[in-house]
Amino acid sequence: MEIQEFLEKKGEGLKRLGAIIWVLNHIESQLNAIITLFLADWSNPHGVQDKMTILNRALFDEKIFLNLESKRMLYLKIIKALGEVAKERNLAFEEEKWLKVARSISKVQEVRNDVAHKFLSFSDDGKQTSFTEAESLNILNSAIVELDHELIKADEISKELGKLIPDVSAEAKRILR
């Protein structure tokens, strides 16, 4: 099958797959923002913007932070540390709200990895993709991914994470005083 014919036949599935990857890239940018806001020094208002720029450059450098998972793990460490400090100081902190997002990211990231690193077949309507992988010489595993469902899940996580961005600086300042 020629590439143009493939695009015409499977274009809807490719659009959905591209949208899932775009949303996950957006989630990665949101994690970068949260990590940067947390690590920025608020005591010197003139240096905050420069520090945020430097931190963002490091977070977007794939030689330093290889993938979304490494950023998710840093996010988890930050949230757990804030939770520990808040507990020691008897301060309220909705740690579970912040950790829930990290767990959700992990789930959609697994699906993204499956569809990004396997040879895929698309349904004619573009709503599903499937792949088969060998577990061993005699065992094949097949999986079907409902692209619309995965896209909705990823978009919901992105929206949830986006709501947390304005709160990260205030929460860190309040707890780390």
C-alpha positions in Angstrom: 0.0 0.0 0.0 1.4 3.4 -1.0 1.7 6.1 1.7 -1.0 8.3 0.1 -3.5 5.4 -0.1 -2.7 4.5 3.6 -3.3 8.1 4.7 -6.6 8.2 2.8 -7.7 4.9 4.3 -6.4 5.3 7.8 -6.4 9.1 8.2 -9.0 9.2 11.0 -7.0 6.8 13.2 -3.8 8.7 12.6 -5.5 11.9 13.6 -6.7 10.4 16.8 -3.2 8.9 17.5 -1.6 12.3 16.8 -4.1 14.0 19.1 -3.2 11.6 21.9 0.5 12.3 21.5 -0.2 16.0 21.3 -2.1 15.9 24.6 0.7 14.0 26.3 3.2 16.5 25.1 0.9 19.2 26.6 0.9 17.2 29.9 4.7 17.2 29.8 4.7 21.0 29.4 2.3 21.3 32.3 4.6 19.2 34.5 7.5 21.4 33.5 5.6 24.4 34.6 4.7 22.9 38.0 8.3 21.8 38.6 9.7 25.1 37.5 7.2 27.1 39.7 8.1 24.9 42.7 11.9 25.2 42.2 11.9 29.0 41.5 13.2 31.2 44.3 10.4 33.6 45.3 12.6 35.6 47.8 14.2 37.7 44.9 11.4 38.8 42.6 14.0 40.1 40.0 15.6 36.7 39.7 12.5 34.5 39.5 12.0 35.0 35.8 15.6 34.1 35.0 15.5 31.1 37.2 12.3 29.9 35.7 13.8 30.2 32.2 16.9 28.3 33.2 14.8 25.5 34.8 12.5 25.3 31.8 15.5 24.9 29.5 16.8 22.0 31.6 13.4 20.4 31.8 13.0 20.5 28.0 16.5 19.1 27.4 16.1 15.4 26.6 19.7 14.8 27.6 18.9 15.8 31.2 15.2 14.7 31.5 15.0 11.8 29.0 11.2 11.4 29.0 7.9 12.2 30.5 8.3 9.5 33.1 11.4 11.2 34.6 9.5 14.4 35.0 6.6 12.6 36.5 8.9 11.0 39.0 10.4 14.4 40.0 6.9 15.7 40.4 6.1 12.8 42.7 9.2 13.5 44.8 8.3 17.2 45.1 4.7 16.4 46.1 5.7 13.7 48.6 8.3 16.1 50.1 5.7 18.9 50.5 3.4 16.4 52.1 6.0 15.4 54.6 6.9 19.0 55.5 3.2 19.9 55.8 2.6 16.9 58.1 5.7 17.9 60.3 4.4 21.4 60.6 0.7 20.4 61.1 -0.3 22.2 57.9 -3.1 21.1 55.7 -2.0 19.8 52.3 -4.2 17.8 49.8 -1.4 15.5 48.8 -3.7 12.9 47.4 -5.1 15.4 44.9 -1.7 16.0 43.6 -0.6 12.4 43.6 -3.7 11.3 41.8 -2.7 13.3 38.7 0.7 11.6 38.7 -0.9 8.1 38.8 -3.3 9.1 36.0 -0.4 10.3 33.8 1.4 7.0 34.3 -1.7 5.1 33.0 -2.1 7.2 29.8 1.7 7.1 29.3 1.6 3.3 29.2 -1.0 3.4 26.4 1.0 6.1 24.5 4.1 3.9 24.7 2.2 0.9 23.4 0.9 2.8 20.4 4.2 4.7 19.8 6.5 1.7 19.8 4.5 -1.0 18.1 3.4 -1.7 14.5 -0.3 -0.7 14.5 -3.3 -1.7 12.5 -6.2 0.7 12.4 -9.9 0.0 12.1 -11.6 1.4 9.0 -13.4 4.0 11.0 -10.2 5.1 12.8 -11.7 4.6 16.3 -9.5 1.7 17.2 -5.9 0.6 16.8 -4.5 -2.8 17.5 -1.1 -4.4 17.8 0.3 -7.9 18.4 3.5 -8.6 20.2 5.4 -11.7 21.0 5.6 -12.7 24.6 7.7 -15.7 23.7 8.2 -17.9 20.6 4.9 -19.6 21.1 2.7 -16.9 22.7 1.4 -13.7 21.0 -0.4 -11.0 22.9 -2.9 -8.8 21.0 -4.4 -5.6 22.2 -7.0 -3.2 20.9 -6.8 0.5 21.9 -10.0 2.6 21.8 -8.5 5.8 20.5 -11.4 8.1 21.4 -11.5 6.7 25.0 -7.7 7.2 25.4 -7.9 10.7 24.0 -10.6 11.7 26.4 -8.7 10.3 29.3 -5.5 12.1 28.3 -7.4 15.4 27.8 -9.1 15.1 31.3 -5.7 14.6 32.9 -4.3 17.6 31.1 -7.2 19.7 32.3 -6.8 18.5 35.8 -3.1 19.2 35.8 -3.7 22.6 34.3 -6.0 23.5 37.2 -3.1 22.7 39.6 -0.5 25.0 38.0 -1.8 28.2 39.6 -1.7 26.6 43.0 1.8 25.2 43.1 3.6 28.4 44.0 1.1 29.3 46.7 1.1 25.8 48.2 4.9 25.6 48.2 5.3 29.1 49.7 2.7 28.3 52.4 4.3 25.0 53.4 8.0 25.9 53.0 8.0 29.2 54.9 
